[in-house]
Amino acid sequence: MKNMKTMIFKWVAGIAVGAIGGYLYWYYIGCVSGSCAITSSPVNSTIYGALMGGLFLNTFESKKSKDETGKSI
């Protein structure tokens, strides 16, 4: 059960941080001409940031290594 809570927390934290980052990128840098697909709209930028944040934080997993007897080291 603890593993599931950790996994869900990592997804939620990654999505939240990514969404905030995506919005801040649009706000401070953005696309002046409006021809950029992602950064021309705050919605697109926020969704893209949330997706990337969620995927990025979930690439880090803590796996316990096991020796030959099956015991965790």
C-alpha positions as CSV (number, residue, x, y, z in Angstrom):
1,M,0.0,0.0,0.0
2,K,2.9,2.4,0.8
3,N,4.3,1.8,-2.7
4,M,1.0,2.8,-4.3
5,K,0.8,6.0,-2.3
6,T,4.4,6.9,-3.2
7,M,3.6,6.2,-6.9
8,I,0.5,8.4,-6.8
9,F,2.3,11.1,-4.9
10,K,5.1,11.2,-7.6
11,W,2.5,11.5,-10.4
12,V,0.6,14.3,-8.7
13,A,3.8,16.2,-7.7
14,G,5.2,15.8,-11.2
15,I,2.0,17.0,-12.9
16,A,1.7,20.0,-10.5
17,V,5.3,21.1,-10.8
18,G,5.2,20.6,-14.6
19,A,2.0,22.5,-15.0
20,I,3.3,25.4,-13.0
21,G,6.6,25.3,-15.0
22,G,4.7,25.3,-18.3
23,Y,2.5,28.2,-17.3
24,L,5.6,30.2,-16.1
25,Y,7.4,29.4,-19.3
26,W,4.4,30.8,-21.3
27,Y,4.2,33.9,-19.1
28,Y,7.8,34.9,-19.1
29,I,9.1,33.5,-22.4
30,G,6.1,32.5,-24.5
31,C,5.7,33.1,-28.2
32,V,5.2,36.6,-29.4
33,S,4.1,35.9,-32.9
34,G,1.5,33.3,-32.0
35,S,2.7,30.7,-34.5
36,C,4.3,28.4,-31.9
37,A,2.1,25.4,-31.3
38,I,2.9,24.8,-27.6
39,T,3.9,28.2,-26.2
40,S,1.4,30.4,-28.0
41,S,-1.4,29.5,-25.5
42,P,-1.2,29.2,-21.7
43,V,-3.5,26.2,-21.8
44,N,-1.3,24.3,-24.3
45,S,1.9,25.3,-22.4
46,T,0.4,24.2,-19.1
47,I,-0.8,20.9,-20.4
48,Y,2.5,20.1,-22.1
49,G,4.4,21.1,-18.9
50,A,2.1,18.8,-16.8
51,L,2.6,15.9,-19.1
52,M,6.4,16.3,-19.2
53,G,6.6,16.9,-15.4
54,G,4.6,13.7,-14.7
55,L,6.7,11.6,-17.0
56,F,10.0,13.1,-15.8
57,L,9.4,12.5,-12.1
58,N,8.2,9.0,-12.7
59,T,11.4,8.0,-14.4
60,F,13.1,7.9,-11.0
61,E,12.4,4.7,-9.2
62,S,14.0,3.3,-6.1
63,K,14.6,-0.4,-6.6
64,K,16.1,-2.5,-3.9
65,S,18.9,-4.8,-5.1
66,K,18.8,-8.4,-4.0
67,D,21.7,-10.8,-3.5
68,E,21.6,-14.4,-4.6
69,T,19.6,-15.6,-1.5
70,G,16.8,-13.1,-2.3
71,K,17.4,-10.9,0.7
72,S,17.4,-7.2,0.2
73,I,20.8,-5.6,0.7
